[in-house]
Amino acid sequence: MQTKSDAGFTLIEVLLATVILAVIFGAITEAMVMGLRTSDSTDRRLRESIDAQVLATVFGRDVQSAQTVSTTVDPAPAEQCGTGTLAVSLRWTDPKDVSPASATRRASYFVAADPIGDRRSTGEERVLTRAYCEDGALVSERQVARYLASGASAVAIAFDDPVCPDPPVSPPPCRVALTATDVNGFKYRVEAVRRSR
Protein backbone atom coordinates (compact mmCIF):
# COMPACT_ATOMS: atom_id res chain seq x y z
CA MET A 1 0.00 0.00 0.00
CA GLN A 2 1.21 3.52 -0.88
CA THR A 3 1.01 6.51 1.38
CA LYS A 4 0.51 10.13 0.30
CA SER A 5 3.65 12.21 0.25
CA ASP A 6 3.74 15.63 1.87
CA ALA A 7 6.24 16.86 -0.75
CA GLY A 8 5.26 20.14 -2.53
CA PHE A 9 4.55 23.79 -1.72
CA THR A 10 1.93 25.20 0.54
CA LEU A 11 -0.38 27.97 -0.58
CA ILE A 12 1.46 30.45 1.66
CA GLU A 13 4.83 29.57 0.05
CA VAL A 14 3.43 29.99 -3.46
CA LEU A 15 1.87 33.37 -2.62
CA LEU A 16 5.07 34.56 -0.97
CA ALA A 17 7.17 33.53 -3.99
CA THR A 18 4.73 35.33 -6.33
CA VAL A 19 4.96 38.56 -4.30
CA ILE A 20 8.77 38.40 -4.21
CA LEU A 21 8.93 37.82 -8.01
CA ALA A 22 6.53 40.73 -8.61
CA VAL A 23 8.72 43.05 -6.54
CA ILE A 24 11.88 41.90 -8.36
CA PHE A 25 10.32 42.22 -11.84
CA GLY A 26 8.85 45.62 -10.90
CA ALA A 27 12.29 46.90 -9.89
CA ILE A 28 13.88 45.51 -13.07
CA THR A 29 11.16 47.07 -15.24
CA GLU A 30 11.54 50.45 -13.52
CA ALA A 31 15.31 50.32 -14.01
CA MET A 32 14.86 49.58 -17.72
CA VAL A 33 12.32 52.40 -18.17
CA MET A 34 14.62 54.88 -16.39
CA GLY A 35 17.54 53.71 -18.50
CA LEU A 36 15.59 54.26 -21.72
CA ARG A 37 14.39 57.71 -20.61
CA THR A 38 17.90 58.73 -19.61
CA SER A 39 19.24 57.39 -22.89
CA ASP A 40 16.80 59.55 -24.88
CA SER A 41 17.61 62.76 -22.99
CA THR A 42 21.34 62.04 -23.11
CA ASP A 43 21.11 61.38 -26.83
CA ARG A 44 19.26 64.65 -27.37
CA ARG A 45 21.76 66.67 -25.30
CA LEU A 46 24.61 65.07 -27.20
CA ARG A 47 23.01 65.98 -30.54
CA GLU A 48 22.44 69.56 -29.36
CA SER A 49 26.11 69.78 -28.38
CA ILE A 50 27.14 68.46 -31.78
CA ASP A 51 24.82 71.00 -33.46
CA ALA A 52 26.59 73.82 -31.58
CA GLN A 53 29.97 72.52 -32.73
CA VAL A 54 28.86 72.17 -36.37
CA LEU A 55 27.30 75.62 -36.32
CA ALA A 56 30.48 77.13 -34.86
CA THR A 57 32.55 75.55 -37.60
CA VAL A 58 30.51 76.54 -40.65
CA PHE A 59 29.20 79.89 -39.40
CA GLY A 60 32.66 81.15 -38.45
CA ARG A 61 34.08 80.24 -41.85
CA ASP A 62 31.15 81.87 -43.68
CA VAL A 63 31.38 85.11 -41.69
CA GLN A 64 35.13 85.33 -42.23
CA SER A 65 34.64 84.98 -45.98
CA ALA A 66 31.68 87.37 -46.25
CA GLN A 67 31.96 90.61 -48.17
CA THR A 68 28.34 91.54 -47.43
CA VAL A 69 26.06 90.57 -44.56
CA SER A 70 22.28 90.88 -44.70
CA THR A 71 19.31 89.90 -42.57
CA THR A 72 16.75 90.73 -45.26
CA VAL A 73 15.69 88.54 -48.16
CA ASP A 74 17.11 89.69 -51.48
CA PRO A 75 14.22 90.88 -53.68
CA ALA A 76 15.80 89.32 -56.78
CA PRO A 77 14.64 85.66 -56.94
CA ALA A 78 17.89 84.63 -58.64
CA GLU A 79 19.82 85.87 -55.61
CA GLN A 80 17.80 83.95 -53.02
CA CYS A 81 19.45 80.89 -51.59
CA GLY A 82 17.30 78.47 -49.56
CA THR A 83 13.81 78.56 -48.12
CA GLY A 84 12.34 79.42 -44.74
CA THR A 85 12.63 82.47 -42.52
CA LEU A 86 15.97 84.13 -43.22
CA ALA A 87 18.22 84.64 -40.19
CA VAL A 88 21.29 85.92 -42.03
CA SER A 89 22.75 85.84 -45.54
CA LEU A 90 26.49 86.10 -46.19
CA ARG A 91 27.82 86.76 -49.71
CA TRP A 92 31.34 86.77 -51.16
CA THR A 93 33.54 86.08 -54.17
CA ASP A 94 36.69 84.03 -53.82
CA PRO A 95 39.64 86.44 -53.52
CA LYS A 96 41.90 83.90 -55.25
CA ASP A 97 39.57 83.76 -58.27
CA VAL A 98 40.56 86.84 -60.32
CA SER A 99 38.76 85.84 -63.51
CA PRO A 100 35.97 88.13 -64.71
CA ALA A 101 33.49 85.26 -64.36
CA SER A 102 34.30 84.52 -60.72
CA ALA A 103 31.43 82.85 -58.87
CA THR A 104 29.39 84.77 -56.33
CA ARG A 105 28.99 82.58 -53.31
CA ARG A 106 26.27 82.87 -50.71
CA ALA A 107 25.62 81.06 -47.46
CA SER A 108 22.16 81.72 -46.07
CA TYR A 109 20.88 80.54 -42.70
CA PHE A 110 17.14 79.87 -42.54
CA VAL A 111 14.84 78.85 -39.69
CA ALA A 112 12.03 76.48 -40.62
CA ALA A 113 9.77 73.84 -39.10
CA ASP A 114 11.51 70.49 -38.71
CA PRO A 115 10.66 68.70 -41.99
CA ILE A 116 11.43 65.24 -40.64
CA GLY A 117 10.96 65.31 -36.90
CA ASP A 118 11.53 62.22 -34.84
CA ARG A 119 9.82 60.20 -32.15
CA ARG A 120 10.77 62.76 -29.48
CA SER A 121 9.58 65.74 -31.50
CA THR A 122 6.45 67.66 -30.51
CA GLY A 123 6.14 69.05 -34.02
CA GLU A 124 6.85 72.61 -32.90
CA GLU A 125 10.63 72.47 -33.01
CA ARG A 126 12.52 74.45 -35.60
CA VAL A 127 15.74 73.71 -37.45
CA LEU A 128 18.44 76.06 -38.67
CA THR A 129 19.47 75.20 -42.21
CA ARG A 130 22.54 76.45 -44.07
CA ALA A 131 21.97 76.80 -47.80
CA TYR A 132 25.08 77.31 -49.93
CA CYS A 133 24.73 78.70 -53.46
CA GLU A 134 27.08 79.66 -56.26
CA ASP A 135 25.80 82.20 -58.79
CA GLY A 136 22.26 81.69 -57.51
CA ALA A 137 22.30 77.88 -57.94
CA LEU A 138 21.82 75.78 -54.83
CA VAL A 139 24.93 73.65 -54.24
CA SER A 140 24.14 72.19 -50.82
CA GLU A 141 21.66 72.44 -48.00
CA ARG A 142 22.35 71.15 -44.51
CA GLN A 143 20.71 71.30 -41.10
CA VAL A 144 23.21 72.87 -38.72
CA ALA A 145 21.00 73.09 -35.61
CA ARG A 146 17.93 71.09 -34.57
CA TYR A 147 15.46 71.20 -31.70
CA LEU A 148 15.27 74.99 -31.75
CA ALA A 149 12.49 76.76 -29.88
CA SER A 150 9.45 77.77 -31.86
CA GLY A 151 8.75 81.41 -32.55
CA ALA A 152 10.97 84.40 -33.20
CA SER A 153 13.31 83.62 -30.31
CA ALA A 154 14.77 80.50 -31.95
CA VAL A 155 17.62 82.37 -33.65
CA ALA A 156 18.85 85.92 -33.08
CA ILE A 157 21.49 87.77 -35.09
CA ALA A 158 23.55 90.58 -33.58
CA PHE A 159 26.17 92.85 -35.09
CA ASP A 160 28.86 94.04 -32.72
CA ASP A 161 31.03 96.84 -34.07
CA PRO A 162 32.68 98.54 -31.11
CA VAL A 163 36.11 98.36 -32.74
CA CYS A 164 36.66 97.14 -36.28
CA PRO A 165 40.03 95.72 -37.25
CA ASP A 166 42.59 97.89 -39.00
CA PRO A 167 42.06 98.22 -41.94
CA PRO A 168 38.31 98.39 -41.31
CA VAL A 169 35.88 95.98 -42.91
CA SER A 170 33.70 97.62 -45.52
CA PRO A 171 30.74 97.67 -45.51
CA PRO A 172 30.05 97.03 -41.82
CA PRO A 173 29.39 94.99 -39.71
CA CYS A 174 32.74 93.52 -38.83
CA ARG A 175 31.48 91.09 -36.12
CA VAL A 176 28.44 88.86 -36.57
CA ALA A 177 26.93 86.78 -33.76
CA LEU A 178 24.24 84.13 -33.95
CA THR A 179 22.41 83.02 -30.81
CA ALA A 180 20.30 79.86 -31.00
CA THR A 181 17.81 78.80 -28.34
CA ASP A 182 16.76 75.17 -28.09
CA VAL A 183 13.39 73.85 -26.88
CA ASN A 184 14.74 73.48 -23.33
CA GLY A 185 15.77 77.15 -23.18
CA PHE A 186 19.50 76.38 -23.54
CA LYS A 187 21.21 79.16 -25.53
CA TYR A 188 24.45 78.99 -27.42
CA ARG A 189 26.15 81.90 -29.15
CA VAL A 190 28.49 81.67 -32.09
CA GLU A 191 30.31 84.76 -33.29
CA ALA A 192 32.96 85.52 -35.85
CA VAL A 193 34.82 88.52 -37.20
CA ARG A 194 34.91 89.25 -40.92
CA ARG A 195 38.30 89.41 -42.60
CA SER A 196 39.43 92.74 -43.94
CA ARG A 197 40.14 92.69 -47.65
N, C-alpha and C positions, 0 to 999 in steps of 0.2 A: 504494500500500500504506500502511496506517495502522499507527502505532506505539503501544504502550501508554504512557499518561501516568502519571507518578509523582505526580500531584496527589492529595491526600487526607491522612488522618491515620494515623499509625502507632499500633500498639497501646499503646505507652508514653504517647503524647500523650493518647489517649482515657482511659486509666486515671488519669493525672495530673489531667485535667480533672474526672473523676468524684470523685476524692478532694477536690479543692478545692471543688467544689459541695457535697459532703456536709458539709465543715467550715463553709462559709458558711451552709447551711440549718440546721445544728445550732445555730449561734450565734444565728440569727434566731429559731428555735423556742424556745430557752432564754430569750431576751429577752422573747418574747411570754408565755411561761409565768410568768416573774418579774413581768412587768407585771400580769398577771391576778391573781396571788396578792397583790401589793401593793395592787391596786385593791380586792380584797375586804377586806383588813385595814384599809385606810384608810377604806373605806365603813363598816365596823363601828365603828371608833373615832369617826367623825363622828356616827353615829347614837347612840352612847353619850353623846357630848358634848351632843347635842341633847336626849336624854332627861334629862340632869342639868339643863339649862336649863328644860325644860318642868316638871319636878318642882319646881324652885325657884320657878317662877311660881305654879303652882296650890297647892302646899303652903303657901307663905307666906301667901297670901290666905285659905286655909281656916283656918289656925291663928289668924290675926288676927281672924277673924270668930267663932271658936268660943266658946261659953259653957260647954260641957262637953267634956272630952277623956277618951276611954276606950280601953283596949287589950283589953277583953273584949267578946265578942259579947253584944248585948242579948238577954235571954231571950224578950222579946216578939217573935214573928215579924213583926208589923206594923212594928216599929221597925228591923228588919234592912235593910241597904242594901247589896246586892252579894253575891257569892259568892266563896269561897276562904278562905284563912287570913287572918284579920283582923290587920293591923299596927296600925292606929289608926283611931278613929272620932271625928269632930269634929261637934258639933251646935250649932245656933244658930237664933234667930229674928231677922228683920230688925229692927233698932232703929228704922227709919223707918216700919215697918208697925205702927201702934198699934191696929189693929182687933182685936176679940176673936178673930176667926178667922184670925189671922196664921199663916202657914205655918211649920212646923218644918222646918228644912233640915238635911241631914246629908251630910257628905262622908266616905266610908269608903275606906280604902286596904287592898286585899287582895293577897296574894301567891298566885299560882296557876301551874300548869304552862302553858307557852306553848301556847295553843290552836291557833295557826296554824303556828308554826315557819317555817323557811325552809331553803334549801339548805345553809346553813352551820350549822344547828342540830344539836346532838347529841341533842336530845329531852329533855335534863335541865335546860335553862334554865328560869328562872321569869320571870314578868312581874309588875310592880306595876300594879294597875288602880285607878283612882279611880272610885268609884260615887257619883253625886250624886242624892239623893232629896229630895222635898218631901212632907211629911206621909205618909211611908212608901212613896210611889210613885216608882219609878225614873224619873229624868228623863234621865240620860245616864250612859254608862260609857265610860271611855277608858283605854287603856294609857299610863301616864306613864313607865315604865321597862321596858326589855327586856334580855335577856341577863343576867339576874341569876343568881347562883350558886344551886345547888340546896341544899336543907337549910335549917336554922333561921338560918344566918348571912346569908341573902340580904338581909334588911331588919331593922334594929334601931331601936327607938324609945327615946329617952332624954328624961327630964324634968329640966331644970336650973332649980332655984329658989334660987340663992344670994341674990339680991336681987330682989324683985318690984317692979314700978313703983309709984309712989305716985299715986293710991290703988291698993291691991293688987287683983290679979285674984282673983275668988272664983267657984267653988272652984279651988284650985290644980290643975294646974301653970300657971305663967305662961310658961315657955319650953318648946317642944317641938322636938326634933331627930329627924330621920330619917336614918339612915345606910344606904346601899344598897351592896352589893358585887356587882360583875359577875363573869362566869365567869373572867376573867383575874386576879381578885384586886384590881382597881382599886376603891377606895372613894370615894364622894362623900357629903358630909354637907350636909343642908339643915336650917336651923333658923329658927324664927320665934318672936316674942313675941306673946302674946295681948294684945289691947287691953283696957284697963280700961273698965268700963261705968259 
